[in-house]
Amino acid sequence: MKKTILATAIAVLFFACKKDKETGPQPTVTPTPISSFANGVFIVNEGGFNAGNANISFYNNSTQAITNNVFSSVNNNLPLGDIAQSMQKFGDKIFIVVNNSSKIEVVNLFDFKSVATISGMGSPRFIGFINSSKAYVTDLFNNKIHIINPSTYTKTGEIAINGWTEDISIVADTAYVTNWDEKKLYLINTQTDAVISTLDIAEGAAGMVKDKNNHLWIACSGNTWGTPIVYGKIFKFNPYTRSFEKEIDGASVQQNPSKICLDKNNENIYYLSGNVYKMSVNASSLPTQSFVATSSFSFYGLGVNPLNDEVFIGDAVDFSQNGTVSVFNANGTGKGIFSVGVSPNGFMFN
Amino acid sequence: MKYVVALLLLLVAFSFSKTWAQMDTVRLREVNIIDNNQKIHPGFKQVEIDSFALKSKHFNSLADALQNLSTVYIKNYGPGTIATLSFRGTGANHTEIQWNGININSPMLGLHDLNLIPINSFSNVEINYGASSLNNTSGGIGGSVNLISKPNFNNKLSLEYSDIVGSFQNYNSQKSIKLRNNRIQSHSYFIRNTAQNNFPFQNEFVPGKPIQYQENANFKQTSFVQDVYVKVNSKNVISLKWWFTESDRQIPATMLSKHGNEREIDKSNRFLAEWNSQQGRTQIIFRSAYLFEEIDWQSPATNLFEISRADVFRNQFRINIPIKSKIQLNSGIDYDFENASTVNYPANVRREKLNLFTSLEHQILKGLNYRLSLRQEFLNNKNLAFLPSFGIDFSPEKFKFFSLKGNISKNYKIPSLNDLYWLPGGNINLKPENGITQELGIELRAKNKFSNLTFSLTYFNLLMNDWIQWSPGRFNYFEANNVKKVKSSGIESQLSGAIQFWKIKLISNNTLLLNESITKAVAEENDQSLGKILIYTPDYKISSFSRLEFQKYYLTFHQLWIGKRFVNRDNSLFMPAYQLSTVGVGRSFEINNISLQTQLICRNIFNTVYQEIAYRPMPGRIFELMINLKFTK
């Protein structure tokens, strides 16, 4: 009797194993695919470290519909990778930097189909595009900036820089790169790839945005891990005079600014420090009142729609489950909330 | 509280005075003297892993043996990497791994990696489900696994050598010497295990779906075990045990990332001294253990090199006294001292624990027994918890094939040192996780000339409060807090036995676990994990192990079915269910005092492609050839 059961079991197994099965993580609810990515907002969902669940969501501005897991559903269910750090447009392509998979995925802006994968970078963070044959990619652990060719999708060189290079902006023929732990702002000549100047900023460079006058706003988030706590600062840098026009301290209000954004007319900046804050570009001190407050301290992404000043806030909840994005009108009234992927950390407006 | 202590002291005094008087009149068989403290208590579920299955070397790791022979679930990140245990839907840190009754979980992590435990130097492995673990210590809310070594060597000398050669350069060699004379037994083991683990797998998650080879997954482990038993006289035995293990392993990346040459070296050095005394019908045990552990983490890519160390002293006093013919009293005192240092703590941290417990076992009627136990815990001189537990066993005389048992208990688990002191995020104000467990089960037995079968079915229900979870906090880092409530319920079933027909003997062990473990309360209102199933707890687990013997040949087969596991707390992604089959053949030879056993095992014979943990590859078909040579006098 036992033998028969055993034999049957083996037979069943044999047939069961002949099927071609999915072996990776499967969604409980299959997302509905879309094909148009115009007039909307892309959300970068970082995912968990070594969890392999980075993905991109797309929010349609007119229908307010959200589509999740865009990369996988358009590209044969291939996962995007591990830790999607940032996403940027260049021409008709989108470059997605996948930090812990050591690569950049390049897709068409039009249909999100995969075009190429650029590898050879250790732990890439952000890209600065210089021209159609050169871009710089900052790096977290490998003490260098990678030079890539965004048309041939290959890595072409390196610039040795000690420490964690983070944000990057390009103005004319100079690249401006922040360094999180060395507390520096580097000026790099984009023709010669040489560092021409090094300036001091503060610890924890966690966001940089360029305004209409090509001035750079830099958020430094300080250091909350040590004792005593080091609060952050916001700098405004003029690349023409190569000097800082503003240095606003966060200690007096106990804030650690990050993810800095500008509104449409460059009248206000927005940043995260637990809550979301809004500050006039002419202010000389950080606001005490928040624009949007939170009790869960899990706000992780911030973006401002350049068309209508709508504010997008990514909430990572517990950095393990799917996060949410809340949309607010410029006057601070809530417009909606929708569910996205894990740890939404940034937005790209199309 | 004072009454408990007074009662205890009174009982101790009472027992000593009585037993000295009885010294002349009672003599017991030697075998009973080294009775492991954890006898099966009425109402509580304790299952012993089939020693025979352990000894026949079908499983070369404790993780594999537990996964295939019991209802506990092993979460394995890959060969040579970390493997943790989950009882009844609880976490790895809700399980206590014990060595001869002594908790060997890391005080820093609050858990133990099962891949670091060599299996063959233990004579028995006992699994205590739920509150059964409370009969020795607290902290195993889900349960405990006790690795026991016994002086059960009955010859004069034995030399044993075994060697396993397996796929992907897996070499496992063990040498042991056992000696015995009238007074002393010595068991010595040397175990060396190395594996390259460079197995091929198809990476279906990158374009082209290429075949890749697992990298940076090398594993090297050396263990020494020395057990000495000294029979001082017919009533007293002293045991001295030493267990040293050093594991050096590389940590592989996932299928979506690149490794950075990460490596971890784990060292543990453990000493245990035990005095076991049988005074008449009273048994007294003193145990004292010193445990040292060191974890050396190296990550050149991120420039992180950290060494963590912990010293732990654990002392136990136990006394088991029969009072009248139907009542048994078990009492004990435990004193533990833990000391740990790592760069991630603000300073050296220390912790002291004192536990007092007493329990009463009473046979009310023939076939009806209950056990009531009370445990009081003190931490750093502060009153921490009072844990009552009650179990009942009904085994009617008329129906010897049937018994019913159940229990209800309170249990708790103190936060690990990492939860309390880790910089940043550790929370020194954490309360212990606590819970109430209930279970009810039946057992049916059938025995005749040809067969011996046992069937058990248990329903369990746990409600846990103040579950510790690390969540985002005020300053951009994660903080530990007592946030969750979890309810886990399910069924465990086991059918095992031996059947003999004609010249063939069949031994079989089959287990089933059905479990639902749900988050019942969360801290934040936007947390979608409320009402959802805990991650990496399968909804079902079925295992089937069979061994067929015919003369000197044997054939083994084991099969595992693991149900789907959710990957994230809101259950939006899950890992699909999978199954694994393993087949083995072997033959033994005996000439005079020498026995030789050879065995060929094929694990994952159908080359199933699966992942236990998302994006971590698992090997396909593996072959292992084993030779075991034993000389006995």
Interface residues (C-beta under 8 A of the other chain):
Chain A: K2 L6 A9 I10 L13 F14 A16 C17 K21 E22 T23 G24 P25 Q26 P27 T28 V29 N50 A51 G52 N53 L78 P79 G81 D82 N100 S101 S102 S114 T117 G122 S123 F141 N142 S221 T224 W225 I229 N256 G274 S295 S296 F297 S298 D315 A316 V317 D318 F319 S320 Q321 N322 T324 S339 V342
Chain B: E204 F205 V206 P207 A253 T254 M255 L256 S257 K258 G260 A301 T302 N303 L423 P424 Q469 S471 P472 G473 R474 F475 N476 Y477 F478 I499 L506 S508 E524 N526 D527 Q528 S529 I535 S544 S546 F557 Q559 V567 N568 R569 D570 N571 S572 L573 F574 M575 P576 Y578 Q579 S581 F606 N607 T608 V609 Y610 Q611 A614 Y615
